[in-house]
Amino acid sequence: MARIAVIGAGLGALAASARLAVAGHEVTVYERTGTYGGGVRSYERDGFRFDTGPGLLHLPAVYRDLFVKTGREPLEERVGLVQLDPAVRHVFPDGTAVSLPHASRAGTVRALDAALGPGAGARWADLLGRAREVWEATRRPLLEEPLSAVGPRTHASAGDHDPYPALRGKGLLRRRAPTLAEVAGDELRDPRLSAMLNSCADAYGLDPRTAPASATVLPYIEHTFGSWYVRGGIRALAQALYERCVERGVGFRFDTEVSAVREEGGRVTGLSLAASPDVDADAVVAGCWWPPDRTGAPAGAAGAALPAVPARARLTVLLALHGGRPPETVHRTVVHRADAPGQPLTVLRPDDASLTPDAAHETAVLSVSVGPEGVPGQAEAERLAGELIVAADAAGLGLGPRTLWREVRTPHDVEAETGAPAGLVPAPALAGSPGGRRGGRGTERRPPNRTATKGFYRAGGWAHPGGGLAHAGMSGALVAGLIVEGDDWRGSH
């Protein structure tokens, strides 16, 4: 039995902790704040409750597997999963709108043809067909195999090759692989379809102008496996995972900041804590951002640089609304704005009575992405919040007149609450890089799960295979596999 210290209580760290505890290890989690969940948190006021992090779950199979492997219990016995249908509604500047059904290729084709004109559905389906080839080529090396700072690199994990099958002629005429935005223009041939594709990348923290064409795998995953809501909000998933860890004997020390990872002779020996004696450990798992090339101090230390992986922050507006949720309201609406074409507005309106004081009220969460260069201060954020409500109402949502109060959350709030550098949310790892173009944030591979320091591992959104609820859960499984099976483990077959 090894003593394992885990830094941070985000979902990737919790996923690793539960699996390691079941394998018989002594696991203790050290969390600098007073609660678990990392960026998966909630805000409560006057009987209203909101998710302040991700609001939807994709690839729920990741957490189904986790709960079965750590307790032979279906995930659905711990949380209420709701399949969204329609999965999303897109509203465009020209007034057209389309609602896409849950995981139905034929239904999606019909909906797009009816809303955008004959042929639109076929072009979208053809693109997702090519995205399926990306999924099949990269699923294992990107999602099921650990990435190591030592030893061989797999081409997809390292991002050396984009497996997206460009249309005949298009790829041959370029000296580099196309970006996602170029694929949208070349293959979809409708600005509204292009906006749909680009908005999916934006939602994951990617800039479509610099993201590789392999980013088409993201809408493919949503259209193939569906979009899901957790009753009570995604925070309920974090609570269920925390409770599973406690049930399996994982120890938690909240309000405990780690100041450094100790090492000796190229191997970790434990942790240095900011306000407590040092702790010894046979292995350390960093579940938060940590400098990629060493142990030492965390990113919050003075002079630390921002993570050099694709990531964006989000400006979020929480709305408490009077009046019940209207019938036929769609859970997720994406508003494409003429005045901000690269900054789509996402509106989430859950059908969940547990989020409101009574049936005569409703909640809505509005959010847009912002880069680290454009993070607004509070006054500017309040002005932008007003613009977002106006944009939502122009799309027919009618939220402004019903607003009781609003809470505006900036990336500064996220950084203060969670410690995420600049409030950034990392994007999932993708295969390929468009000609080495970095777009200001870089397209590097994520920091590896196994580091060059013996006994030091990384999990969570800042590590391989990247950000997002599903990817964070996968990283926890990869780290647990490395520790339990040994550093030569290459993933489950």
C-alpha positions as CSV (number, residue, x, y, z in Angstrom):
1,M,0.0,0.0,0.0
2,A,1.5,3.3,-1.1
3,R,0.9,6.7,0.5
4,I,-0.4,9.0,-2.2
5,A,-0.8,12.8,-1.9
6,V,-3.2,14.5,-4.3
7,I,-3.0,18.2,-4.8
8,G,-6.5,19.7,-5.5
9,A,-10.0,18.4,-5.4
10,G,-11.1,18.9,-9.0
11,L,-12.9,16.1,-10.8
12,G,-9.7,14.7,-12.4
13,A,-8.1,14.5,-9.0
14,L,-11.2,13.0,-7.4
15,A,-11.5,10.4,-10.2
16,A,-7.9,9.3,-9.6
17,S,-8.3,9.3,-5.9
18,A,-11.4,7.0,-5.9
19,R,-9.7,4.5,-8.2
20,L,-6.5,4.5,-6.2
21,A,-8.3,4.0,-2.9
22,V,-10.2,1.0,-4.3
23,A,-6.8,-0.4,-5.4
24,G,-5.8,-0.3,-1.7
25,H,-3.7,2.8,-1.5
26,E,-3.7,5.4,1.3
27,V,-4.9,8.5,-0.5
28,T,-5.1,12.1,1.0
29,V,-6.3,15.1,-1.0
30,Y,-5.0,18.6,-0.1
31,E,-7.3,21.3,-1.3
32,R,-6.4,25.0,-0.9
33,T,-10.1,26.1,-0.8
34,G,-12.9,25.0,1.5
35,T,-14.6,22.6,-0.9
36,Y,-14.3,20.1,-3.6
37,G,-15.0,20.2,-7.4
38,G,-12.4,22.6,-8.7
39,G,-14.2,24.7,-11.4
40,V,-17.4,22.7,-10.9
41,R,-19.1,25.0,-8.4
42,S,-22.4,26.6,-7.7
43,Y,-23.8,30.0,-6.7
44,E,-26.9,30.2,-4.4
45,R,-29.0,33.2,-3.5
46,D,-32.7,33.8,-2.4
47,G,-33.6,30.2,-3.2
48,F,-32.0,30.2,-6.6
49,R,-29.0,27.9,-7.5
50,F,-26.7,28.1,-10.6
51,D,-23.8,26.1,-11.9
52,T,-20.9,28.5,-12.2
53,G,-18.7,26.1,-14.2
54,P,-19.7,23.6,-16.9
55,G,-23.5,23.2,-17.3
56,L,-23.6,20.0,-19.5
57,L,-22.1,16.6,-19.5
58,H,-20.8,14.9,-22.7
59,L,-19.6,11.3,-22.8
60,P,-21.2,10.2,-19.5
61,A,-19.7,6.8,-20.1
62,V,-16.5,8.1,-18.4
63,Y,-18.3,8.6,-15.1
64,R,-20.5,5.5,-15.5
65,D,-17.3,3.5,-15.8
66,L,-15.8,5.3,-12.7
67,F,-18.8,4.5,-10.5
68,V,-18.9,0.9,-11.6
69,K,-15.2,0.4,-11.1
70,T,-15.2,2.0,-7.7
71,G,-18.4,0.5,-6.3
72,R,-20.2,-1.7,-8.8
73,E,-23.0,0.9,-8.8
74,P,-24.5,2.6,-11.8
75,L,-23.9,6.4,-12.0
76,E,-27.7,6.8,-12.4
77,E,-28.2,5.6,-8.8
78,R,-26.2,8.5,-7.5
79,V,-27.2,11.4,-9.8
80,G,-30.2,12.0,-12.1
81,L,-29.1,12.1,-15.7
82,V,-31.4,13.9,-18.2
83,Q,-30.9,13.4,-22.0
84,L,-31.4,16.7,-23.7
85,D,-33.7,16.7,-26.7
86,P,-33.4,18.9,-28.6
87,A,-29.7,19.0,-27.8
88,V,-29.3,22.6,-28.8
89,R,-31.0,25.4,-30.7
90,H,-29.0,27.8,-32.9
91,V,-30.3,31.3,-33.6
92,F,-28.6,33.2,-36.4
93,P,-28.3,37.0,-37.1
94,D,-30.6,36.7,-40.2
95,G,-33.4,35.5,-38.0
96,T,-33.3,31.8,-39.0
97,A,-33.1,29.2,-36.2
98,V,-32.7,25.5,-36.0
99,S,-33.1,22.9,-33.2
100,L,-30.9,19.8,-33.4
101,P,-32.3,16.6,-32.0
102,H,-30.4,14.3,-29.6
103,A,-28.0,11.9,-31.3
104,S,-30.0,11.5,-34.5
105,R,-28.2,11.8,-37.9
106,A,-31.4,11.6,-39.9
107,G,-33.2,14.0,-37.6
108,T,-30.4,16.5,-37.8
109,V,-30.3,16.3,-41.6
110,R,-34.1,17.0,-41.8
111,A,-33.9,19.9,-39.3
112,L,-31.0,21.6,-41.1
113,D,-32.6,21.2,-44.5
114,A,-35.9,22.6,-43.3
115,A,-34.2,25.6,-41.6
116,L,-31.3,26.4,-43.8
117,G,-32.3,25.0,-47.2
118,P,-31.9,21.7,-49.1
119,G,-28.4,20.2,-49.0
120,A,-27.4,21.9,-45.7
121,G,-28.1,18.7,-43.7
122,A,-26.0,16.5,-46.1
123,R,-23.0,18.9,-45.9
124,W,-23.1,18.8,-42.1
125,A,-23.5,15.0,-42.1
126,D,-20.6,14.6,-44.5
127,L,-18.4,16.7,-42.3
128,L,-19.3,14.7,-39.2
129,G,-18.6,11.5,-41.2
130,R,-15.1,12.7,-41.8
131,A,-14.9,13.6,-38.1
132,R,-15.8,10.0,-37.3
133,E,-12.5,9.0,-39.0
134,V,-10.7,11.4,-36.7
135,W,-12.4,9.9,-33.7
136,E,-11.5,6.4,-34.7
137,A,-7.9,7.3,-35.4
138,T,-7.3,9.3,-32.2
139,R,-9.7,7.9,-29.5
140,R,-7.1,5.5,-28.2
141,P,-3.9,7.6,-28.2
142,L,-5.6,10.8,-27.2
143,L,-8.1,9.5,-24.6
144,E,-7.1,6.0,-23.5
145,E,-3.3,6.0,-23.3
146,P,-1.3,8.0,-20.8
147,L,1.2,10.6,-22.1
148,S,4.7,10.4,-20.6
149,A,7.5,12.9,-20.3
150,V,9.9,10.0,-20.8
151,G,9.8,7.2,-23.4
152,P,8.1,7.1,-26.8
153,R,5.6,9.6,-28.0
154,T,2.5,8.6,-30.0
155,H,1.9,10.8,-33.0
156,A,-1.6,11.7,-32.1
157,S,-0.9,12.5,-28.5
158,A,2.1,14.6,-29.5
159,G,0.0,16.6,-32.0
160,D,2.4,15.9,-34.9
161,H,-0.3,14.8,-37.4
162,D,-3.9,15.9,-38.1
163,P,-5.8,12.8,-39.3
164,Y,-8.7,14.9,-40.6
165,P,-9.4,13.7,-44.1
166,A,-9.5,16.9,-46.1
167,L,-11.6,17.0,-49.2
168,R,-9.8,15.9,-52.4
169,G,-7.8,18.8,-53.8
170,K,-8.2,21.1,-50.8
171,G,-5.5,19.5,-48.7
172,L,-3.2,19.0,-51.7
173,L,-3.2,22.7,-52.6
174,R,-2.2,23.8,-49.1
175,R,1.3,23.7,-47.7
176,R,-0.2,23.0,-44.3
177,A,-3.2,21.2,-42.7
178,P,-6.4,23.4,-42.7
179,T,-7.7,25.1,-39.6
180,L,-11.2,24.4,-38.3
181,A,-12.4,27.7,-39.6
182,E,-11.0,26.9,-43.1
183,V,-12.7,23.5,-43.1
184,A,-16.0,25.2,-42.2
185,G,-15.7,27.6,-45.1
186,D,-14.5,25.0,-47.6
187,E,-16.9,22.2,-46.8
188,L,-20.1,23.7,-45.3
189,R,-20.5,26.6,-47.7
190,D,-23.0,28.4,-45.6
191,P,-22.1,31.0,-43.0
192,R,-24.7,29.7,-40.6
193,L,-23.3,26.1,-40.7
194,S,-19.8,27.5,-40.3
195,A,-21.0,29.5,-37.3
196,M,-22.4,26.2,-35.8
197,L,-19.1,24.4,-36.2
198,N,-17.0,27.3,-35.0
199,S,-19.3,27.8,-31.9
200,C,-18.7,24.2,-30.8
201,A,-14.9,24.9,-30.8
202,D,-15.4,28.1,-28.9
203,A,-17.5,26.4,-26.3
204,Y,-14.5,24.1,-25.6
205,G,-12.0,27.0,-25.3
206,L,-10.6,26.8,-28.8
207,D,-10.2,29.5,-31.4
208,P,-11.5,28.1,-34.7
209,R,-9.1,30.3,-36.7
210,T,-6.1,28.4,-35.2
211,A,-7.6,25.1,-34.0
212,P,-6.7,22.1,-36.2
213,A,-9.3,20.5,-38.4
214,S,-9.4,17.5,-36.0
215,A,-11.5,19.7,-33.7
216,T,-14.5,18.5,-35.8
217,V,-14.4,15.5,-33.4
218,L,-16.0,17.7,-30.7
219,P,-19.3,18.2,-32.5
220,Y,-19.1,14.6,-33.6
221,I,-18.9,13.5,-30.0
222,E,-22.0,15.6,-29.1
223,H,-24.0,14.5,-32.0
224,T,-23.1,10.8,-31.6
225,F,-23.3,10.4,-27.8
226,G,-25.6,13.2,-26.9
227,S,-25.8,16.0,-24.4
228,W,-26.8,15.4,-20.8
229,Y,-27.9,17.5,-17.8
230,V,-27.4,16.4,-14.2
231,R,-30.4,17.1,-11.9
232,G,-29.4,19.7,-9.4
233,G,-26.7,20.9,-11.8
234,I,-23.2,19.6,-12.6
235,R,-22.3,20.4,-9.0
236,A,-24.3,17.3,-8.1
237,L,-21.9,15.1,-10.1
238,A,-18.9,16.6,-8.2
239,Q,-20.8,15.9,-4.9
240,A,-21.4,12.3,-5.9
241,L,-17.8,11.8,-6.8
242,Y,-16.6,13.4,-3.5
243,E,-19.0,11.1,-1.6
244,R,-17.7,8.1,-3.4
245,C,-14.1,9.1,-2.4
246,V,-15.1,9.4,1.2
247,E,-16.9,6.0,1.1
248,R,-13.7,4.4,-0.2
249,G,-11.5,5.9,2.6
250,V,-10.0,8.9,0.8
251,G,-8.9,11.6,3.3
252,F,-9.5,15.3,2.7
253,R,-7.7,18.3,4.1
254,F,-9.5,21.4,3.0
255,D,-8.2,25.0,3.4
256,T,-4.7,23.5,3.0
257,E,-2.4,25.1,0.5
258,V,0.5,23.1,-1.0
259,S,3.6,25.3,-1.4
260,A,5.9,22.8,-3.1
261,V,6.4,19.2,-4.1
262,R,9.4,17.8,-2.4
263,E,11.8,15.6,-4.2
264,E,15.2,13.9,-3.6
265,G,17.4,12.1,-6.1
266,G,14.8,12.5,-8.9
267,R,12.0,11.1,-6.9
268,V,9.1,12.7,-5.0
269,T,9.2,12.4,-1.2
270,G,6.1,14.4,-0.3
271,L,4.6,17.9,0.0
272,S,5.5,21.1,1.7
273,L,2.4,22.8,3.0
274,A,2.0,26.6,3.5
275,A,0.8,26.5,7.1
276,S,1.4,23.0,8.3
277,P,4.3,20.6,8.7
278,D,5.5,18.7,5.6
279,V,3.9,15.4,4.7
280,D,5.6,12.4,3.3
281,A,4.3,10.5,0.3
282,D,5.4,7.7,-2.0
283,A,3.6,9.3,-5.0
284,V,2.1,12.7,-5.7
285,V,-0.7,13.6,-8.1
286,A,-1.1,17.2,-9.1
287,G,-4.8,17.7,-10.0
288,C,-4.3,21.4,-10.7
289,W,-2.0,23.4,-13.0
290,W,1.6,22.8,-12.2
291,P,4.8,23.9,-14.0
292,P,5.3,21.4,-16.8
293,D,9.0,20.7,-16.5
294,R,9.6,20.4,-12.8
295,T,8.2,19.8,-9.3
296,G,8.7,22.9,-7.1
297,A,6.1,25.5,-6.6
298,P,2.6,25.8,-8.2
299,A,1.6,28.3,-10.9
300,G,0.3,30.7,-8.3
301,A,3.8,31.4,-7.2
302,A,5.2,34.8,-8.0
303,G,6.4,35.2,-11.5
304,A,4.7,32.1,-12.8
305,A,3.7,32.2,-16.5
306,L,0.3,31.4,-17.8
307,P,-0.2,27.8,-19.1
308,A,1.0,27.5,-22.7
309,V,-1.9,25.3,-23.8
310,P,-5.1,26.4,-25.6
311,A,-7.5,27.8,-23.0
312,R,-10.1,30.5,-22.7
313,A,-12.0,32.1,-19.9
314,R,-15.7,32.9,-19.8
315,L,-17.8,35.8,-18.7
316,T,-21.0,34.4,-17.1
317,V,-24.2,36.1,-16.2
318,L,-26.6,34.4,-13.8
319,L,-30.2,35.5,-14.1
320,A,-33.0,35.0,-11.5
321,L,-36.3,35.2,-13.4
322,H,-39.8,35.7,-12.2
323,G,-42.4,33.6,-14.0
324,G,-42.2,29.9,-14.6
325,R,-40.2,28.2,-17.4
326,P,-42.4,28.5,-20.5
327,P,-43.4,25.3,-22.3
328,E,-41.2,24.1,-25.2
329,T,-38.2,26.1,-23.8
330,V,-35.0,24.6,-25.1
331,H,-32.3,23.8,-22.5
332,R,-29.4,25.2,-24.5
333,T,-29.6,28.0,-27.0
334,V,-26.6,29.4,-29.0
335,V,-27.1,32.9,-30.2
336,H,-24.9,34.0,-33.1
337,R,-24.5,37.7,-33.0
338,A,-23.9,39.9,-36.0
339,D,-21.9,42.4,-33.9
340,A,-19.6,39.7,-32.4
341,P,-19.4,36.8,-35.0
342,G,-16.5,35.1,-33.2
343,Q,-18.2,35.3,-29.8
344,P,-21.4,33.3,-29.7
345,L,-23.6,33.6,-26.7
346,T,-24.7,30.4,-24.9
347,V,-27.9,30.4,-22.8
348,L,-28.7,27.5,-20.5
349,R,-32.2,27.2,-19.1
350,P,-32.6,24.0,-17.1
351,D,-35.9,22.4,-16.5
352,D,-35.1,21.7,-12.9
353,A,-37.4,22.6,-10.0
354,S,-34.5,22.2,-7.5
355,L,-32.8,25.3,-8.8
356,T,-35.6,27.8,-8.0
357,P,-37.6,28.7,-4.9
358,D,-40.9,27.6,-6.5
359,A,-42.5,26.9,-9.9
360,A,-43.2,30.6,-10.4
361,H,-39.5,31.3,-11.1
362,E,-36.8,30.2,-13.5
363,T,-33.0,30.4,-13.8
364,A,-30.9,31.2,-16.9
365,V,-27.1,31.2,-17.3
366,L,-25.6,33.3,-20.1
367,S,-21.9,33.0,-21.1
368,V,-19.4,34.0,-23.7
369,S,-15.7,33.2,-24.1
370,V,-13.0,35.8,-23.5
371,G,-9.3,35.5,-24.1
372,P,-6.7,36.4,-21.4
373,E,-6.0,39.6,-23.3
374,G,-9.6,40.7,-23.1
375,V,-10.6,39.9,-19.5
376,P,-12.9,42.7,-18.4
377,G,-13.0,44.5,-15.1
378,Q,-16.2,44.5,-13.1
379,A,-17.6,47.8,-14.6
380,E,-16.9,46.6,-18.2
381,A,-18.4,43.2,-17.3
382,E,-21.6,44.7,-16.1
383,R,-21.9,46.6,-19.4
384,L,-21.2,43.5,-21.4
385,A,-23.8,41.6,-19.3
386,G,-26.4,44.1,-20.4
387,E,-25.5,43.6,-24.0
388,L,-25.7,39.9,-23.7
389,I,-29.3,40.1,-22.2
390,V,-30.3,42.4,-25.1
391,A,-28.8,39.9,-27.6
392,A,-30.7,37.0,-26.0
393,D,-33.9,39.0,-26.1
394,A,-33.3,39.9,-29.8
395,A,-33.2,36.2,-30.4
396,G,-36.6,35.8,-28.9
397,L,-35.8,34.6,-25.4
398,G,-37.5,37.4,-23.5
399,L,-35.2,37.3,-20.4
400,G,-34.7,41.0,-19.7
401,P,-38.2,42.0,-18.6
402,R,-38.4,39.0,-16.3
403,T,-35.1,39.5,-14.5
404,L,-35.3,39.9,-10.7
405,W,-31.6,40.2,-10.3
406,R,-28.4,39.2,-12.0
407,E,-24.9,38.1,-10.8
408,V,-22.0,38.8,-13.2
409,R,-19.0,36.5,-12.8
410,T,-15.7,37.5,-14.5
411,P,-12.6,35.4,-15.0
412,H,-11.1,37.3,-12.1
413,D,-13.9,35.8,-9.9
414,V,-13.0,32.3,-11.2
415,E,-9.3,32.8,-10.5
416,A,-10.0,34.0,-7.0
417,E,-12.4,31.1,-6.3
418,T,-10.6,28.2,-7.9
419,G,-7.0,29.3,-8.4
420,A,-7.2,28.7,-12.2
421,P,-4.6,31.1,-13.8
422,A,-6.5,34.1,-15.2
423,G,-9.7,32.2,-14.8
424,L,-8.7,30.1,-17.9
425,V,-10.5,26.8,-18.7
426,P,-8.2,24.4,-20.7
427,A,-9.4,22.9,-24.0
428,P,-9.4,19.2,-24.8
429,A,-6.3,17.8,-26.5
430,L,-6.5,17.4,-30.2
431,A,-4.4,15.8,-32.8
432,G,-2.6,18.0,-35.3
433,S,-1.5,21.6,-35.4
434,P,-2.3,23.9,-38.3
435,G,1.2,24.5,-39.7
436,G,2.6,25.3,-36.2
437,R,0.4,28.4,-36.0
438,R,-0.1,29.3,-32.3
439,G,-2.7,32.0,-32.3
440,G,-1.4,33.5,-29.1
441,R,-2.2,30.5,-26.9
442,G,-0.3,27.7,-28.6
443,T,-1.3,24.3,-29.8
444,E,1.1,22.2,-27.7
445,R,0.3,18.9,-26.3
446,R,-0.9,18.8,-22.6
447,P,1.6,18.2,-19.8
448,P,2.1,14.4,-19.5
449,N,0.4,12.2,-16.9
450,R,3.7,10.6,-15.9
451,T,6.5,13.1,-15.4
452,A,10.3,12.8,-15.5
453,T,10.3,12.9,-11.7
454,K,9.7,9.4,-10.4
455,G,6.4,9.2,-8.5
456,F,5.1,12.5,-9.7
457,Y,1.9,12.5,-11.9
458,R,-0.6,14.9,-13.3
459,A,-4.4,14.7,-13.6
460,G,-7.2,17.1,-14.4
461,G,-7.9,19.5,-17.3
462,W,-4.4,20.9,-17.4
463,A,-2.9,17.5,-18.0
464,H,-3.3,15.0,-20.9
465,P,-5.9,14.5,-22.4
466,G,-7.0,18.1,-21.6
467,G,-10.0,20.0,-20.3
468,G,-13.7,19.2,-20.1
469,L,-15.6,17.0,-17.7
470,A,-15.1,13.8,-19.6
471,H,-11.5,14.4,-20.4
472,A,-10.7,15.3,-16.7
473,G,-12.3,12.0,-15.7
474,M,-10.2,10.2,-18.3
475,S,-7.0,11.7,-16.9
476,G,-7.8,10.4,-13.5
477,A,-8.2,6.9,-14.9
478,L,-4.9,7.2,-16.7
479,V,-3.0,8.3,-13.6
480,A,-4.6,5.6,-11.5
481,G,-3.6,3.0,-14.1
482,L,0.0,4.2,-14.1
483,I,0.3,4.1,-10.3
484,V,-1.4,0.7,-9.9
485,E,0.0,-1.1,-12.9
486,G,3.4,0.6,-13.2
487,D,4.9,3.3,-15.3
488,D,5.0,1.0,-18.4
489,W,1.3,0.7,-18.5
490,R,-0.2,1.9,-21.8
491,G,-3.9,1.9,-21.1
492,S,-6.8,-0.5,-21.0
493,H,-7.2,-2.7,-24.1
